[in-house]
Amino acid sequence: MGDLAKASINVLVPVLDDVLQILRQQLDPEYVSVCNNASWALGEIAVKVGEQMHPYVEVILQQLIPIINKQGEGLNKSLLENTAITIGRLGLVGPQLASPHLHTFVKAWCISLRSIRDDIEKEHAFQGLCNMIKLNPRAPLECMIQLCDAIGSWAAPPDGLNEMFKQILLGYKNSIPPDQWAQFYATFPEYLSKRLTDRYGL
């Protein structure tokens, strides 16, 4: 279904409601491969249909958030990554619908995606994250190290995404007194603070 969405979304659009209902029924992490494919397919459909996904964003999030929050419970790494990517893609196409839920998954999301390679799926996911943070900037405040670590995991972010990262990070830095920021920044691993300083002037 995901490959069909990538290659020929017009085939799925007339039966979108039925397709999404079938995929949602497969979001059971007890069946890792099926759940993984269903989650990935939902994300591929989302980026192809855009606003047509809006009626389904919140109900899909209600199923994906408990999966991503199984981080640390031994759940399949690929499933966690695909779930995080799909959540990000829902934030890409419907940030106003996804952003109120950001605080419930952002820490696990950042941990899940800090290790994946730079590619278009990661780009979509992080664009969605940035869209959600712009609408709900308080959500990541209790997991700022994980957020910065996820942003710093990029080897070479695309220019547009890199600018979004810069605006978000400088926004947080400028929102608190300099001495508090310095104390917080001093807790970062050296490799991370160096990368963020070199790239974003933090």
N, CA, C and O of each residue as an XYZ file, in Angstrom:
808
protein
N       0.823     -1.194      0.000
C       0.000      0.000      0.000
C       0.869      1.261      0.000
O       0.561      2.245     -0.672
N       1.953      1.208      0.762
C       2.864      2.350      0.787
C       3.523      2.576     -0.553
O       3.646      3.715     -1.003
N       3.948      1.502     -1.195
C       4.561      1.634     -2.525
C       3.554      2.130     -3.551
O       3.900      2.912     -4.436
N       2.310      1.677     -3.436
C       1.268      2.140     -4.342
C       1.027      3.641     -4.148
O       0.846      4.383     -5.114
N       1.029      4.066     -2.897
C       0.850      5.492     -2.614
C       1.978      6.314     -3.235
O       1.736      7.385     -3.792
N       3.203      5.814     -3.140
C       4.344      6.542     -3.699
C       4.270      6.615     -5.220
O       4.623      7.627     -5.825
N       3.802      5.515     -5.831
C       3.849      5.417     -7.295
C       2.596      5.950     -7.984
O       2.672      6.502     -9.082
N       1.435      5.783     -7.332
C       0.184      6.118     -8.026
C      -0.919      6.433     -7.009
O      -1.872      5.669     -6.856
N      -0.777      7.553     -6.327
C      -1.738      7.897     -5.268
C      -3.145      8.065     -5.819
O      -4.115      7.876     -5.086
N      -3.280      8.417     -7.102
C      -4.615      8.622     -7.683
C      -5.482      7.369     -7.622
O      -6.709      7.459     -7.620
N      -4.848      6.210     -7.572
C      -5.593      4.954     -7.467
C      -6.261      4.840     -6.095
O      -7.345      4.270     -5.969
N      -5.604      5.387     -5.069
C      -6.095      5.232     -3.701
C      -7.067      6.320     -3.271
O      -7.922      6.088     -2.416
N      -6.942      7.502     -3.855
C      -7.746      8.639     -3.382
C      -9.250      8.355     -3.394
O      -9.923      8.717     -2.428
N      -9.819      7.724     -4.436
C     -11.270      7.485     -4.419
C     -11.737      6.558     -3.298
O     -12.907      6.577     -2.918
N     -10.822      5.751     -2.774
C     -11.193      4.818     -1.701
C     -10.367      5.101     -0.441
O     -10.085      4.199      0.347
N      -9.989      6.366     -0.271
C      -9.076      6.736      0.814
C      -9.616      6.339      2.180
O      -8.876      5.808      3.009
N     -10.881      6.587      2.419
C     -11.452      6.272      3.731
C     -11.333      4.781      4.041
O     -10.957      4.407      5.152
N     -11.648      3.942      3.078
C     -11.568      2.493      3.278
C     -10.122      2.050      3.492
O      -9.838      1.222      4.358
N      -9.215      2.609      2.694
C      -7.800      2.236      2.806
C      -7.262      2.601      4.184
O      -6.589      1.792      4.823
N      -7.553      3.808      4.641
C      -7.042      4.252      5.936
C      -7.639      3.442      7.079
O      -6.960      3.163      8.067
N      -8.891      3.071      6.947
C      -9.510      2.241      7.980
C      -8.824      0.877      8.059
O      -8.572      0.371      9.153
N      -8.523      0.284      6.909
C      -7.825     -1.009      6.884
C      -6.437     -0.888      7.514
O      -6.031     -1.730      8.315
N      -5.715      0.174      7.140
C      -4.364      0.361      7.682
C      -4.399      0.575      9.191
O      -3.555      0.048      9.915
N      -5.367      1.342      9.661
C      -5.475      1.596     11.101
C      -5.734      0.303     11.865
O      -5.279      0.145     12.999
N      -6.454     -0.609     11.255
C      -6.744     -1.884     11.913
C      -5.490     -2.733     12.080
O      -5.469     -3.671     12.876
N      -4.446     -2.401     11.328
C      -3.207     -3.190     11.380
C      -2.175     -2.595     12.339
O      -1.067     -3.121     12.448
N      -2.517     -1.515     13.029
C      -1.547     -0.851     13.912
C      -1.498     -1.521     15.282
O      -1.807     -0.912     16.306
N      -1.110     -2.764     15.268
C      -0.985     -3.549     16.498
C       0.473     -3.998     16.626
O       0.918     -4.851     15.858
N       1.224     -3.440     17.581
C       2.654     -3.763     17.686
C       2.944     -5.206     18.068
O       4.099     -5.632     18.048
N       1.904     -5.966     18.415
C       2.107     -7.396     18.653
C       2.532     -8.094     17.362
O       3.197     -9.129     17.394
N       2.142     -7.519     16.232
C       2.480     -8.074     14.919
C       3.406     -7.074     14.224
O       2.966     -6.226     13.448
N       4.686     -7.198     14.523
C       5.650     -6.142     14.214
C       5.694     -5.802     12.731
O       5.592     -4.631     12.366
N       5.842     -6.801     11.876
C       6.002     -6.525     10.443
C       4.765     -5.870      9.848
O       4.867     -4.918      9.075
N       3.596     -6.385     10.212
C       2.345     -5.830      9.694
C       2.169     -4.397     10.190
O       1.843     -3.502      9.410
N       2.385     -4.183     11.484
C       2.236     -2.855     12.076
C       3.234     -1.879     11.461
O       2.901     -0.726     11.187
N       4.450     -2.348     11.250
C       5.507     -1.515     10.659
C       5.111     -1.059      9.258
O       5.230      0.122      8.930
N       4.643     -1.990      8.437
C       4.240     -1.655      7.069
C       3.028     -0.729      7.047
O       2.959      0.191      6.232
N       2.077     -0.974      7.941
C       0.884     -0.132      7.991
C       1.240      1.292      8.396
O       0.737      2.256      7.819
N       2.102      1.412      9.384
C       2.527      2.746      9.833
C       3.242      3.489      8.713
O       2.958      4.658      8.449
N       4.171      2.800      8.056
C       4.913      3.417      6.951
C       3.969      3.848      5.831
O       4.103      4.941      5.281
N       3.012      2.977      5.498
C       2.068      3.292      4.426
C       1.233      4.526      4.761
O       0.960      5.345      3.884
N       0.828      4.661      6.014
C       0.054      5.830      6.425
C       0.853      7.118      6.207
O       0.308      8.137      5.784
N       2.143      7.052      6.502
C       2.986      8.224      6.293
C       3.162      8.559      4.825
O       3.147      9.730      4.446
N       3.329      7.536      3.996
C       3.469      7.772      2.551
C       2.185      8.361      1.965
O       2.232      9.256      1.121
N       1.046      7.854      2.416
C      -0.227      8.394      1.943
C      -0.373      9.852      2.388
O      -0.811     10.700      1.611
N      -0.009     10.135      3.629
C      -0.170     11.492      4.164
C       0.551     12.532      3.321
O      -0.012     13.578      3.001
N       1.809     12.240      2.960
C       2.559     13.256      2.209
C       2.050     13.404      0.788
O       2.301     14.421      0.141
N       1.334     12.399      0.294
C       0.793     12.494     -1.061
C      -0.562     13.204     -1.109
O      -0.850     13.924     -2.065
N      -1.393     13.004     -0.082
C      -2.745     13.577     -0.137
C      -2.854     14.894      0.614
O      -3.840     15.612      0.442
N      -1.872     15.235      1.444
C      -1.839     16.522      2.121
C      -3.063     16.781      2.977
O      -3.356     16.013      3.894
N      -3.785     17.864      2.685
C      -4.907     18.279      3.519
C      -6.043     17.257      3.539
O      -6.861     17.261      4.459
N      -6.099     16.400      2.555
C      -7.132     15.358      2.569
C      -6.957     14.404      3.755
O      -7.859     13.637      4.089
N      -5.796     14.467      4.373
C      -5.511     13.612      5.532
C      -6.082     14.195      6.826
O      -6.166     13.490      7.832
N      -6.472     15.459      6.814
C      -6.875     16.137      8.044
C      -7.944     15.415      8.852
O      -7.819     15.355     10.075
N      -8.990     14.861      8.238
C     -10.020     14.205      9.058
C      -9.514     12.985      9.823
O     -10.180     12.498     10.737
N      -8.339     12.498      9.447
C      -7.842     11.250     10.030
C      -6.652     11.450     10.972
O      -6.247     10.517     11.665
N      -6.092     12.661     10.999
C      -4.831     12.888     11.726
C      -4.955     12.505     13.195
O      -4.134     11.744     13.708
N      -5.963     13.018     13.870
C      -6.026     12.803     15.319
C      -6.325     11.346     15.670
O      -5.764     10.816     16.629
N      -7.189     10.707     14.919
C      -7.520      9.320     15.244
C      -6.318      8.402     14.991
O      -6.123      7.428     15.718
N      -5.515      8.705     13.973
C      -4.305      7.916     13.724
C      -3.271      8.178     14.811
O      -2.604      7.251     15.272
N      -3.136      9.434     15.221
C      -2.201      9.751     16.309
C      -2.557      8.992     17.582
O      -1.667      8.540     18.303
N      -3.834      8.849     17.859
C      -4.255      8.134     19.064
C      -3.751      6.699     19.075
O      -3.590      6.099     20.138
N      -3.503      6.150     17.892
C      -2.979      4.784     17.803
C      -1.455      4.765     17.753
O      -0.828      3.837     18.266
N      -0.854      5.786     17.137
C       0.602      5.789     16.980
C       1.336      6.245     18.239
O       2.431      5.759     18.519
N       0.759      7.158     18.994
C       1.455      7.688     20.169
C       1.750      6.605     21.203
O       2.861      6.582     21.733
N       0.811      5.700     21.522
C       1.163      4.629     22.467
C       2.290      3.730     21.956
O       3.055      3.182     22.750
N       2.396      3.578     20.633
C       3.484      2.756     20.073
C       4.818      3.452     20.259
O       5.770      2.833     20.733
N       4.914      4.736     19.894
C       6.186      5.445     20.016
C       6.620      5.542     21.470
O       7.815      5.593     21.761
N       5.655      5.566     22.381
C       5.999      5.680     23.800
C       6.395      4.352     24.429
O       6.633      4.280     25.635
N       6.468      3.302     23.615
C       7.022      2.038     24.094
C       8.551      2.036     23.974
O       9.194      1.008     24.186
N       9.120      3.186     23.634
C      10.567      3.366     23.605
C      11.147      2.874     24.932
O      10.685      3.265     26.004
N      12.156      2.020     24.851
C      12.767      1.494     26.071
C      12.139      0.214     26.572
O      12.600     -0.349     27.565
N      11.096     -0.261     25.909
C      10.436     -1.512     26.316
C      10.811     -2.671     25.402
O      10.154     -3.712     25.412
N      11.855     -2.493     24.622
C      12.322     -3.570     23.763
C      11.556     -3.725     22.471
O      11.696     -4.735     21.780
N      10.745     -2.732     22.136
C       9.985     -2.809     20.885
C      10.931     -2.692     19.695
O      11.974     -2.043     19.781
N      10.565     -3.316     18.603
C      11.366     -3.335     17.382
C      11.810     -1.922     16.977
O      10.988     -1.011     16.876
N      13.115     -1.752     16.746
C      13.684     -0.435     16.457
C      13.115      0.162     15.168
O      12.819      1.355     15.109
N      12.966     -0.670     14.146
C      12.427     -0.200     12.877
C      10.988      0.279     13.033
O      10.595      1.269     12.416
N      10.199     -0.415     13.852
C       8.820     -0.008     14.088
C       8.771      1.347     14.774
O       7.962      2.200     14.409
N       9.626      1.551     15.762
C       9.674      2.843     16.440
C      10.061      3.957     15.472
O       9.491      5.048     15.508
N      11.029      3.676     14.611
C      11.479      4.687     13.652
C      10.378      5.026     12.647
O      10.113      6.199     12.383
N       9.739      3.998     12.089
C       8.671      4.248     11.119
C       7.476      4.948     11.758
O       6.837      5.794     11.132
N       7.181      4.595     13.000
C       6.094      5.258     13.708
C       6.415      6.733     13.907
O       5.557      7.592     13.706
N       7.647      7.025     14.302
C       8.059      8.412     14.492
C       8.003      9.196     13.178
O       7.551     10.340     13.151
N       8.462      8.578     12.099
C       8.427      9.241     10.793
C       6.988      9.561     10.397
O       6.703     10.656      9.913
N       6.088      8.608     10.602
C       4.691      8.840     10.236
C       4.063      9.924     11.099
O       3.300     10.746     10.592
N       4.367      9.942     12.386
C       3.880     11.021     13.247
C       4.392     12.364     12.725
O       3.644     13.340     12.664
N       5.662     12.405     12.352
C       6.214     13.636     11.796
C       5.529     14.047     10.515
O       5.290     15.232     10.284
N       5.212     13.080      9.685
C       4.536     13.390      8.425
C       3.101     13.868      8.667
O       2.596     14.699      7.913
N       2.453     13.363      9.690
C       1.139     13.892     10.048
C       1.268     15.337     10.525
O       0.397     16.166     10.263
N       2.356     15.627     11.222
C       2.625     17.004     11.624
C       2.978     17.893     10.454
O       2.772     19.105     10.501
N       3.509     17.295      9.409
C       3.837     18.051      8.194
C       2.575     18.499      7.478
O       2.481     19.646      7.042
N       1.603     17.603      7.354
C       0.393     17.923      6.572
C      -0.727     18.509      7.419
O      -1.626     19.161      6.889
N      -0.684     18.283      8.736
C      -1.741     18.799      9.614
C      -1.200     19.263     10.951
O      -1.628     18.764     11.992
N      -0.256     20.219     10.952
C       0.385     20.623     12.215
C      -0.585     21.173     13.240
O      -0.389     20.977     14.439
N      -1.635     21.864     12.791
C      -2.586     22.431     13.732
C      -3.378     21.348     14.452
O      -3.891     21.575     15.548
N      -3.479     20.172     13.840
C      -4.181     19.039     14.453
C      -3.246     18.207     15.331
O      -3.662     17.676     16.361
N      -1.995     18.098     14.922
C      -1.037     17.254     15.643
C      -0.343     17.976     16.791
O      -0.010     17.351     17.798
N      -0.122     19.276     16.658
C       0.697     19.998     17.639
C       0.147     19.967     19.072
O       0.948     19.944     20.005
N      -1.181     19.964     19.300
C      -1.638     19.894     20.694
C      -1.215     18.622     21.414
O      -1.227     18.574     22.644
N      -0.841     17.595     20.663
C      -0.445     16.310     21.260
C       1.072     16.184     21.401
O       1.568     15.165     21.882
N       1.805     17.209     20.986
C       3.265     17.098     20.880
C       3.918     16.702     22.193
O       4.847     15.894     22.207
N       3.445     17.258     23.284
C       4.078     16.980     24.584
C       3.984     15.505     24.967
O       4.760     15.030     25.796
N       3.041     14.780     24.371
C       2.840     13.381     24.759
C       3.812     12.424     24.080
O       3.902     11.257     24.463
N       4.547     12.908     23.068
C       5.424     11.975     22.355
C       6.772     12.550     21.953
O       7.605     11.812     21.426
N       7.023     13.837     22.177
C       8.199     14.459     21.560
C       9.512     13.860     22.048
O      10.449     13.721     21.262
N       9.603     13.506     23.322
C      10.859     12.936     23.823
C      11.159     11.598     23.149
O      12.260     11.395     22.638
N      10.191     10.692     23.145
C      10.387      9.381     22.512
C      10.638      9.539     21.021
O      11.427      8.791     20.443
N       9.979     10.497     20.396
C      10.144     10.774     18.968
C      11.593     11.142     18.671
O      12.204     10.601     17.749
N      12.126     12.052     19.447
C      13.507     12.502     19.216
C      14.505     11.361     19.414
O      15.462     11.231     18.650
N      14.283     10.543     20.428
C      15.184      9.415     20.679
C      15.119      8.417     19.519
O      16.142      7.866     19.110
N      13.927      8.190     18.999
C      13.753      7.209     17.922
C      14.452      7.626     16.638
O      14.970      6.779     15.910
N      14.472      8.942     16.350
C      14.975      9.384     15.048
C      16.386      9.961     15.080
O      16.881     10.428     14.053
N      17.037      9.938     16.227
C      18.372     10.528     16.284
C      19.414      9.682     15.554
O      20.484     10.184     15.211
N      19.114      8.410     15.314
C      20.119      7.505     14.742
C      19.882      7.151     13.283
O      20.690      6.431     12.697
N      18.802      7.631     12.677
C      18.548      7.219     11.300
C      19.320      8.103     10.322
O      19.695      9.231     10.641
N      19.543      7.572      9.150
C      20.335      8.296      8.148
C      19.540      9.467      7.578
O      18.309      9.473      7.604
N      20.258     10.444      7.070
C      19.620     11.573      6.397
C      18.978     11.093      5.099
O      19.663     10.536      4.242
N      17.693     11.298      4.948
C      17.007     10.990      3.689
C      15.684     11.747      3.653
O      15.397     12.532      4.556
N      14.884     11.522      2.632
C      13.658     12.287      2.453
C      12.637     11.972      3.537
O      11.874     12.851      3.938
N      12.609     10.735      4.016
C      11.669     10.400      5.084
C      12.025     11.151      6.360
O      11.148     11.687      7.037
N      13.319     11.187      6.687
C      13.756     11.933      7.861
C      13.479     13.422      7.684
O      13.093     14.105      8.632
N      13.679     13.919      6.468
C      13.420     15.338      6.195
C      11.945     15.674      6.418
O      11.627     16.661      7.081
N      11.054     14.862      5.870
C       9.617     15.080      6.086
C       9.285     15.076      7.570
O       8.558     15.942      8.058
N       9.825     14.092      8.281
C       9.511     13.937      9.701
C       9.952     15.162     10.500
O       9.206     15.657     11.346
N      11.154     15.647     10.234
C      11.652     16.796     10.994
C      10.978     18.098     10.571
O      10.817     19.001     11.393
N      10.585     18.209      9.317
C       9.787     19.373      8.918
C       8.465     19.387      9.691
O       8.005     20.434     10.145
N       7.870     18.208      9.827
C       6.644     18.106     10.610
C       6.856     18.471     12.059
O       6.033     19.162     12.661
N       7.974     18.002     12.630
C       8.298     18.354     14.012
C       8.414     19.866     14.168
O       7.853     20.444     15.100
N       9.139     20.501     13.258
C       9.306     21.959     13.330
C       7.962     22.672     13.207
O       7.710     23.646     13.916
N       7.107     22.198     12.319
C       5.770     22.787     12.187
C       4.995     22.707     13.502
O       4.324     23.658     13.902
N       5.102     21.556     14.164
C       4.378     21.375     15.423
C       4.973     22.242     16.527
O       4.237     22.821     17.326
N       6.304     22.335     16.576
C       6.943     23.148     17.613
C       6.578     24.622     17.458
O       6.373     25.319     18.452
N       6.496     25.094     16.223
C       6.119     26.500     16.004
C       4.745     26.805     16.590
O       4.507     27.907     17.085
N       3.847     25.835     16.534
C       2.497     26.024     17.063
C       2.390     25.700     18.547
O       1.459     26.151     19.214
N       3.329     24.927     19.066
C       3.276     24.501     20.468
C       4.697     24.472     21.045
O       5.208     23.402     21.374
N       5.338     25.644     21.170
C       6.752     25.681     21.551
C       7.039     25.221     22.977
O       8.183     24.900     23.298
N       6.037     25.184     23.825
C       6.283     24.748     25.201
C       6.422     23.224     25.315
O       6.995     22.722     26.282
N       5.906     22.506     24.345
C       5.852     21.042     24.448
C       7.210     20.381     24.681
O       7.294     19.457     25.490
N       8.291     20.823     23.995
C       9.569     20.120     24.191
C      10.416     20.628     25.361
O      11.553     20.183     25.516
N       9.907     21.537     26.182
C      10.765     22.200     27.167
C      11.394     21.236     28.166
O      12.474     21.503     28.693
N      10.725     20.121     28.426
C      11.275     19.184     29.405
C      12.154     18.108     28.762
O      12.637     17.203     29.442
N      12.352     18.215     27.461
C      13.246     17.253     26.799
C      14.124     17.986     25.779
O      14.339     17.504     24.667
N      14.622     19.149     26.176
C      15.394     19.966     25.247
C      16.692     19.290     24.818
O      17.122     19.452     23.676
N      17.315     18.542     25.711
C      18.552     17.861     25.325
C      18.263     16.841     24.231
O      19.011     16.744     23.257
N      17.183     16.081     24.386
C      16.825     15.100     23.346
C      16.482     15.789     22.024
O      16.838     15.296     20.954
N      15.785     16.938     22.100
C      15.461     17.682     20.890
C      16.725     18.175     20.201
O      16.879     18.021     18.990
N      17.628     18.765     20.973
C      18.881     19.268     20.393
C      19.731     18.137     19.842
O      20.389     18.290     18.813
N      19.718     16.999     20.530
C      20.472     15.844     20.062
C      19.915     15.332     18.737
O      20.675     14.955     17.845
N      18.590     15.318     18.610
C      17.962     14.873     17.355
C      18.300     15.843     16.221
O      18.621     15.416     15.112
N      18.229     17.131     16.497
C      18.591     18.120     15.485
C      20.065     17.981     15.108
O      20.425     18.055     13.933
N      20.903     17.782     16.106
C      22.335     17.633     15.855
C      22.712     16.334     15.168
O      23.848     16.170     14.725
N      21.748     15.394     15.075
C      22.049     14.105     14.441
C      22.172     14.223     12.925
O      22.693     13.323     12.265
N      21.694     15.330     12.384
C      21.788     15.524     10.937
C      23.234     15.759     10.524
O      23.928     16.594     11.103
N      23.684     15.011      9.512
C      25.016     15.259      8.961
C      24.994     16.513      8.091
O      25.910     17.333      8.142
N      23.932     16.651      7.290
C      23.835     17.789      6.374
C      22.359     18.086      6.108
O      21.823     17.647      5.091
N      21.696     18.820      6.998
C      20.281     19.116      6.769
C      20.086     20.008      5.552
O      20.899     20.902      5.314
N      19.029     19.788      4.775
C      18.732     20.677      3.640
C      18.582     22.119      4.120
O      18.233     22.360      5.275
N      18.846     23.067      3.238
C      18.894     24.472      3.636
C      17.618     24.937      4.322
O      17.674     25.594      5.362
N      16.472     24.600      3.749
C      15.216     25.053      4.338
C      14.998     24.502      5.730
O      14.574     25.226      6.630
N      15.284     23.229      5.911
C      15.135     22.600      7.215
C      16.159     23.154      8.188
O      15.846     23.385      9.356
N      17.365     23.367      7.723
C      18.416     23.914      8.565
C      18.017     25.285      9.113
O      18.295     25.605     10.269
N      17.366     26.087      8.278
C      16.911     27.407      8.719
C      15.802     27.281      9.763
O      15.739     28.072     10.704
N      14.935     26.293      9.597
C      13.887     26.046     10.601
C      14.516     25.666     11.938
O      14.092     26.147     12.989
N      15.530     24.799     11.893
C      16.234     24.417     13.122
C      16.829     25.654     13.795
O      16.713     25.829     15.008
N      17.456     26.494     13.008
C      18.120     27.685     13.555
C      17.111     28.598     14.243
O      17.352     29.071     15.354
N      15.991     28.842     13.590
C      14.971     29.714     14.172
C      14.442     29.151     15.485
O      14.251     29.889     16.452
N      14.206     27.847     15.517
C      13.671     27.215     16.727
C      14.687     27.266     17.865
O      14.345     27.647     18.985
N      15.928     26.888     17.587
C      16.939     26.845     18.637
C      17.261     28.238     19.169
O      17.376     28.426     20.380
N      17.407     29.208     18.282
C      17.681     30.573     18.739
C      16.478     31.153     19.484
O      16.637     31.953     20.406
N      15.282     30.745     19.080
C      14.091     31.182     19.794
C      14.104     30.706     21.239
O      13.781     31.466     22.153
N      14.476     29.449     21.444
C      14.570     28.937     22.817
C      15.690     29.646     23.576
O      15.504     30.048     24.725
N      16.841     29.800     22.942
C      17.978     30.441     23.609
C      17.632     31.858     24.046
O      17.978     32.279     25.149
N      16.950     32.586     23.173
C      16.645     33.987     23.468
C      15.475     34.173     24.421
O      15.178     35.292     24.840
N      14.814     33.076     24.760
C      13.634     33.187     25.615
C      13.978     33.086     27.099
O      13.112     33.299     27.949
N      15.224     32.767     27.418
C      15.618     32.655     28.820
C      16.862     33.501     29.071
O      17.595     33.814     28.133
N      17.110     33.875     30.335
C      18.294     34.679     30.649
C      19.583     33.981     30.202
O      19.681     32.756     30.272
N      20.573     34.759     29.744
C      21.822     34.175     29.230
C      22.521     33.247     30.216
O      23.084     32.232     29.806
N      22.496     33.576     31.513
C      23.197     32.718     32.469
C      22.508     31.362     32.596
O      23.175     30.340     32.755
N      21.175     31.349     32.526
C      20.451     30.080     32.578
C      20.729     29.242     31.328
O      20.915     28.028     31.410
N      20.752     29.904     30.179
C      21.072     29.177     28.956
C      22.484     28.583     29.037
O      22.699     27.432     28.656
N      23.430     29.361     29.529
C      24.817     28.886     29.633
C      24.911     27.659     30.538
O      25.631     26.708     30.235
N      24.176     27.691     31.656
C      24.181     26.542     32.564
C      23.583     25.312     31.881
O      24.113     24.206     31.992
N      22.487     25.521     31.183
C      21.838     24.422     30.478
C      22.738     23.876     29.374
O      22.895     22.663     29.235
N      23.323     24.771     28.596
C      24.152     24.365     27.461
C      25.394     23.615     27.920
O      25.909     22.759     27.200
N      25.869     23.929     29.103
C      27.059     23.272     29.649
C      26.811     21.803     29.967
O      27.759     21.039     30.147
N      25.539     21.401     30.038
C      25.230     19.995     30.321
C      25.269     19.131     29.066
O      25.177     17.907     29.155
N      25.404     19.756     27.898
C      25.419     19.000     26.651
C      26.744     18.257     26.487
O      27.783     18.739     26.938
N      26.715     17.079     25.842
C      27.985     16.441     25.463
C      28.780     17.378     24.552
O      28.197     18.145     23.785
N      30.091     17.315     24.636
C      30.932     18.266     23.908
C      30.702     18.208     22.394
O      30.659     19.242     21.726
N      30.554     16.979     21.856
C      30.369     16.856     20.407
C      29.101     17.574     19.956
O      29.056     18.158     18.873
N      28.061     17.521     20.810
C      26.779     18.115     20.438
C      26.836     19.639     20.528
O      26.398     20.333     19.610
N      27.368     20.155     21.620
C      27.432     21.615     21.759
C      28.322     22.216     20.679
O      28.041     23.306     20.182
N      29.400     21.511     20.310
C      30.267     22.040     19.249
C      29.531     22.080     17.915
O      29.614     23.068     17.185
N      28.808     21.003     17.595
C      28.088     20.966     16.318
C      27.018     22.053     16.269
O      26.882     22.744     15.259
N      26.268     22.207     17.342
C      25.194     23.198     17.351
C      25.741     24.621     17.351
O      25.159     25.519     16.741
N      26.864     24.822     18.038
C      27.482     26.153     18.035
C      28.014     26.492     16.651
O      27.808     27.599     16.152
N      28.697     25.540     16.034
C      29.260     25.783     14.694
C      28.157     26.026     13.671
O      28.291     26.874     12.789
N      27.069     25.277     13.798
C      26.031     25.320     12.770
C      25.022     26.447     12.981
O      24.542     27.046     12.019
N      24.700     26.736     14.267
C      23.604     27.664     14.537
C      24.004     28.859     15.414
O      23.177     29.720     15.714
N      25.261     28.900     15.814
C      25.720     30.035     16.616
C      25.162     30.056     18.022
O      25.010     31.129     18.605
N      24.850     28.886     18.591
C      24.291     28.855     19.943
C      25.354     29.194     20.982
O      25.063     29.216     22.178
